[in-house]
Amino acid sequence: MNLNSFAKLISEKRKALGLSMTDVSEKTGINIEVLEKYEKGIQKPTAGDIKSLGKILDIPPVILMHGHGIMHSSGFDEDGHRTSKWTEF
């Protein structure tokens, strides 16, 4: 996890949504002092905090943990045919 990328992402998204740190703290249960450290990139977030922040900020946890990128997924469609898909996130 790149803490600087994480910090920038959550700070920019919080501001874009018009949320204060107090708003995020109240909605996630994360202490404001901890949120400040996250946004400064000086503390690594817990898995639970990543999940909570992702939900409130509408950012998939995988993006919070690894930043934007490309992900491969595969499976089967309704007819039983194998599927393969690359998705940018």
N, C-alpha and C positions, 0 to 999 in steps of 0.2 A: 504494500500500500504506500503510495506517495502522499505524505501528509500535506504537502503544499497544494497538490491538486484537489485533495479532499476538502481542505480549508476553503479554497477559492470556490469550489462547486457549491458547498452548502451556504456560504456567505452570499454569493450572487443569487442563488435560487431563493433564499430567505427574503432578501431585499426585493427581488422581482415579484414575489408574492405579497409584498407589503407587510411582512411579519416582523415584529420586533423579537429580540432575544427572549424577552419575557413571554411573548406569545408561544414561541417554540418550546420554551421551558415548561410552560403550563400544559401544553398539548402532549409533550413527550415524557415529562417527569425528569428530564435531565437538568441538573443544577446549572444555573446561569454561568457560574465560574468555570464549569467544565465546558459549556458551549463556547465561551470566550477562548478557551485553550484550543478547542477544535478549530475554531475559525482563524486562529493565529497559526495553526499548524504545529503546535508544540505538545500536543497530547494525542496518542493513538486512541481512537474510539473503540468501545467494546462492541461485541457482536450485537448485543441488545440495543445499544444506542444507534448503530448503523440501521438496524431494522426500523426503529422508531423514527429516526430522521428521514429515512426513505419514504415512510408512509406519509408523514406530515408534509414533506417537500415534494412528494410525487416523483421520486427518483428511485429507480430499481436499485436494491442493495449492491448488485454486481457492479453498477456504475460508480457508486460511492466507494467501493473497495478498490476498483481497478481503473477507473476513468473510462472515457469513451473508447470504443474499439469495435471489433467485429466478432460475432459469436456464431458458431455453427450449431445447428440442431437437426436431428433426424428422427424419423419415426415412421408411422404408417398412416395412410389416409383411410377413409371409410370403406374403400374397396380392397384394402389389404396391400396396396402398393407402397413400396418404400418411398419415403420423402426425404429430401435433403434441402436445407435452407440456410443461407448465410444472411445474418441480420446485423445491420449497423446499430450500435447503441451508444 
